[in-house]
């Protein structure tokens, strides 16, 4: 599911007058990370609050991650995987698989566009 452009970086450019690197929390690639984490949580039969309790965090902490308002660092990613009953490598494998699929789809779409032009 592609993520919409929030315009956050566009506002910074307009105000500061210089280009900023895109915020990775809003990238489609980071969206895949979030989707994989959400699916794993649901497959584990856990609510956001239940996962948060296992992580010793507040319920809003997990909600913010899933909404893309908060990034997950590597250590937190590993703790989340463990709390979901999965090795971190399995979540990484799922993410890599989705990223490859998305890249292949983008290449197919680009090829279709080039042929149509």
Buried (B, 14 or more C-beta within 10 A) or exposed (E): EEBEEEEEBEEBEEEEEEEEEEBEBBEEEBBBBBBBBBEBBEEBEBEBBBBBBBBEBEBBBBBBBBEBEBBBEEEBBBBBBEBBEBEBEBBBEBBEEBBEEBEEEEEEEEEEEEEEE
